[in-house]
Amino acid sequence: MRRILVINPNTSESCTRGIAESLRSFSAPAAPPFQVVSLPGGPPAIASWRDWYSVAEPLCRMVEAEPANAYIIACVSDPGLEAVRSATRRPVFGPFRCAVAAALARAENFGVIAFVEASKARQRRALQSMGAEGRLAASIALNLPMETLTDPAAARGVICDTARRLAAEGAGAVILGCAGMAGHRAAAEDAAGVPVIEPCQAAAAQAILATVA
């Protein structure tokens, strides 16, 4: 099937809807369309290392069973990325790594609005693998439930306040550290006065380039 398959590895319907909405304007005439799905049987959110490791094999099986031109693992700690890449010859994108690349194209240093405190260690490991740990100005965790993050209003104020804090601490760009924050990107950017990167959008841009090249 001609498509870019975007897999939300958690079972939050509001998160999946938010990802789909954030990608609605990301299309190119020559590129395959995006299809956003959730991972059956996944955890409610990728909050712990146990959650992170638990989705690797199910993601591999899903990719093996669902042909696509490219895949995006729509979680901002890039769970199972290396394993999934071993299960297909097609490109597989991790939103966090894509967001870091996008942030570094815009600024010398960046900040991250993390989902929970445990997210920081996973994201720091990815930064170490990219050689980009030294470019992280700060990471601030919200520690809010997924359904609060995805609400159009409930988390808007704290996300905007956190984006402003990161800019004040020297971040020239800010990464939204959970796909559940997708609907808050524009408001956070207005509040912070610096570019705010939505990771699934950053991965979508790279996936388009990979499938039309």
N, C-alpha and C positions, 0 to 999 in steps of 0.2 A: 504494500500500500504506500502510495506517495504521500508522505507526511513527515513532520517533525513531531515526535511523540514526547510530550512533556509529562513526566510522572511525578506527582506529589506523593512522597513516600509515607505521609500520614493520612489518617482517615477523616480529617476535618473537612466537611463539605464547604464551609465558608472559606477556608483557606484555598481549596481547589477553585472555587468560583472567583476569588480574588486574583489568583494567578491568571486564570483565563481572561478576566477583564483587563488586567495589566498588559496582556499580549494582544489585545484586540486590534490595536493600531499597528502592530508589528507584522508586516507582510510585505512581500515583494513579488512582482508579477512572475518572475522566473523561479521563485522559491516554493517548496512544498508548504501547504498550510499547516498551522499548528493544531494539534489535538491534545487537550489537557485532560488527564485522567488521574485518579488516585490509585494507590497500591492496595489491592484487596488484603485485608488482614493486617495492615500496618498499625503502628501505635497511634494514639490520638495526636501526638506531637513527637518530634525528635528532641527530647529534652535531656536524656542521659546517654552515657556511652553505651549502655545496654540497648537503648532504642536505636542508636547509631549502627551498632553491629548487627542488630536483629533484621534490618531490612536489606542487607547486602545480598544474600542468596535469593530472597523473593524478587528483588530487582533484576538479578541475573536471569531468573526463570522467565520473568515477564518480557524482558528484552529479547530473549531467545524465541519466545512465542509470538511476539508482536513486531513484524517487520516494519521498518521505518528508514527514512533517509538519514536521520540523526536523532539523538536522544538527549533530553535535558532532565537531570535529576533535580527536581524542583524543591530543594531544601538547602538552606544557606550554611550547612556544614558539610555539604558534598558527601553524604554517606554512600559507601559502597562504590565510589567512583572508579577506583583501580580495578575492583572485581568486575564491575559491569563492562569496563573497557576490554577485559579479557574474554567476555562472552559474545562480542560482536566485532565485526570489522568496520562498522559504521562509526562516525564520530559520536562521542559521549561528552557532554559538557556539565561541569559542576558550577552552579551559579556563584558560589563564593569566589572561586578562582577567577571567573570571568569578571566579577564585580571589582576585584582587586586590580585586574589589568585595566579596566575602564577608569577606575579612580586614579591610577598612576599616570594615565594619559592626560589627566586634568590637573593634577596637583602633586606637589613634592611629598606631602604627608596626608594621611587619611585617618578617619575615625570610623568605628563600627558601633552601631546600636545593636547590641546582642540580645537574643531572645531570653536566655537565662544565664546565670553564672557559669554553668557547665558548658555552655556553648563556647566560651572563650578559649578553653584548652583545645577544642577541636579546630577552631578557626586559627589559633596560633600554630598548630601543627601544619596546617595548609600554608600559612605564611612562611614557615621555616622551609617547607619544600620548594617554595617559589623564590626563596632568598629575599623576601620582602618584609620580614619581621621588623627590621629597623625603620621602616617607613610608617609604622602604626603609631599615630599620635596618642590615641587612647581608645579603649573599648569600655562601654557602659552597658550593663545588662538591665533590662526592664523587669524581668521576673514576673511577667503577667501571663495569665492563661491564654491559650491560642484564641479562644472565642472572644476574648477582650480585644486582642490585637486586631482581629478581623472586623470588629464592629466599626462602622463608619465614623462614630463619634467618641466611643468610650476611651480609646487610647490616644486620640489625636493630640490632646494637650501635652501629655508626657513625652510622646515621640518628638513633637516640635521643641519642647524644652530641652530634651536630650541632644537633639541636633544642634541647638544653639550652644550647649555646653561643650560639645566636641569641637565646634568651630572656635570657641573661646580658648580651648586647650591646644590650638594650633592645627587642627584638621582643615586642610584645604579642600577636602571632599569628604562626604559621609556615605557609608554603606549601610543600607537597611539590612540588619543581620538575621531576618526571618522572612520567609515568603508571605507570612501572614500580615506583614506590614505594607504590602504592595499598594494598597489603596491610599496610603498616607504620603507617598513620595513627593507630590507637588507641594503639599502643605509644609512638609519638613524642609524642602528646599527654600520656600519663601521665608520660613522662620530663620533658617541658619544663614542665608545669604551666600551659601557655597553650593556647588553641585552635589546633589543627593542621588546615589546610584541604587536602583532597584535591581537586585541580582538576576532575577529571572529574565528581565528585559535585556540585561547585559549578555546573558547566555543566549537569548533569542537572536541578538544581533550577530553573535559569532556563529550560531547555527545556520543562519541565513547565508552568511559568507561561505561557510563550508559546503553548503548544498548547491550553490550557484557557481562556484569556482570551476 
